[in-house]
Amino acid sequence: MSDSSRNLSLQDVTVFRDRRCVIPPLSLSMTPGSILGVLGPNGAGKTSLLAACTGELPLSAGEIRYGVRGLNPKDARSLARTRAVLPQQSQLTFNLPVDQIIQIGAYPFPELSPAQIKLWFERVVECVDLDGLVHKPYNALSGGEQQRVQFARVLLQTHAIAHTQGHAYLFLDEPTASLDLRHQGRLFKTIQQLAKSQVVSIFVILHDLNLASRWCDTLLLLSPDHAPLFGKTADILTKESLRKVYGVDMQIQPHPFRPDELLILADV
Amino acid sequence: MHPSNNHIFIKSPGLATPSGLLLLSSVLLVAIVWALMSGAFQIRPMDMVGWVLGSQLDEVSRNVLLNIRAPRVLLGVITGAVLGMAGAVMQALFRNPLAEPGLVGLSAGASLGAVLAIVLTGGGLLLIGGFAFLGGLAATFLAYFLGKRSSHQSGLLLAGIAINSIGFGAMGVIIIHANDAQLRDLTFWNMGSLASADWAMLAWLTPWSFALIAFLLTQWRVLNALLLGEREAYHLGFHPVRLRWRFITLVALAVGPIVAVTGGIGFVGLVIPHLVRLWLGADHRWVLPASGIAGAIALTLADWLGRIVIAPSELPIGLVTCLLGGPFFIWLLLKGSRAHE
């Protein structure tokens, strides 16, 4: 059993935006070392939920706790030393080289030594396969390469948080949206290793049901019209619940390569 | 705020940035010496060297050097450094390469504040400086919020045009109602000039400006984080609302009194950070000091140019920077519109 004092817990979290309810009352608990996949159709409130958990979006009601500490959105500094966030797309006003962008991930930790940061820097560059690109200007990269650079920056921050605080929370918003197949696999292997080390909890928004089935331990299935579903991956990915949420018929069968996993085919 | 101990382990390709700063500092030193010696009244290099080594200068040269040229050159250095760095900070904060004290309306707001202080209270450096700060602060916040309503870069410029028109219109109304003594005080605002430099004013402007410059130099991490976006800066521990207040206030505190003394000197804050970024890259650790030094060089040389082209009479430095900076601005707009296509 893992240490529950590290749980990310949501208690009746509710968010209204312009009088519209974007997140219905939601309670869940994310255990350390697990990967929580957040699924749902467009407009189901996935990104809003991520923003609420990271402190960007004020709650209308309810409470969010990082371990024993309540979330205080005003204290940006200690939040940056608790959780790291990868947004969907980041545009740069002025061009910076890749290595400098990645190092920005260490900004919340001025107490760390350059040698320590250099170690993590090399590790994350290797992880996201950016070896030949570190001196390139960011704006000269393709969309997928830019996303990997941002992921490397967030990964560096995650390492620093886990090292200094003992535990890190990592939030990813569609991290594989513009990645090719090989880099999708690499990214998930990286975060799975982090999760297995028991010092990082991961919240990841996904659209691809098969990626969710392959990599996530627990799933949260959001829907604009129905109550959210939360549970073990195999319990959530059922024909009935998917049809209810997406309005699409799915075929679910054992995966031909990995029989203990599911292969989901949409009939669209 | 943070000790600057890390982030230096990777050498950027090309010119190493510290040697770029060293080169700029040397150029500034040469420009200062040149500006001290040269003008309508020439001081011979041999006399300067002799004076530095301890021999006497003749009375006229001494007077020109110490009481006319030295304060003027120092004011140029401070003004250039403040405007160059203010441009760099505003461009990062507004996430817009065209943000600059003049174009955004900060200078107009500060001028209006200063003019109000002269007409309402009769002057006094402290009051004029304070009013200039408040005017600049109000104008910059207005530009920020109006500019944010439009997602495109031009939104900020349109807001700046409106603020500039209101500022200059209101100043015109006040100037019509000013008496003769006040009018004399007011004339130099329209020109933008370093001619009013004297030691009494510099005695407070110098430490004030250098303290603000020194503080801004420590803020390079925040500004780098802002390059990624406001949301990303928040994720990295910098609260956007507090950042906005902090930097707009700091910039208004630095630029307001400068405008109160020199009037509107345009385009320095636009041109200088842009050239610095082309040369040294966009890392604020280097952009901030380099913009300060390069701004100081630019104004020292622009003032010198203004003093010699139609000597013995003078071209106000504001005209020089407009004549040089205007075409650069047009080039930047053309380049920007090509990039959007």
Interface residues (C-beta under 8 A of the other chain):
Chain A: T54 G55 E56 K74 A76 R77 S78 L79 A80 R81 A84 V85 P87 S90 Q91 L92 T93 F94 N95 L96 P97 D99 Q100 I101 Q103 I104 G105 A106 Y107 P108 P110 L112 S113 P114 A115 I117 K118 F121 V134 H135 Q157
Chain B: H2 P3 N5 N6 H7 I8 F9 I10 S12 P13 Q91 A92 R95 N96 P97 R221 N224 A225 L226 L227 L228 G229 R231 E232 Y234 H235 L236 G237 F238 H239 R277 G281 A282 D283
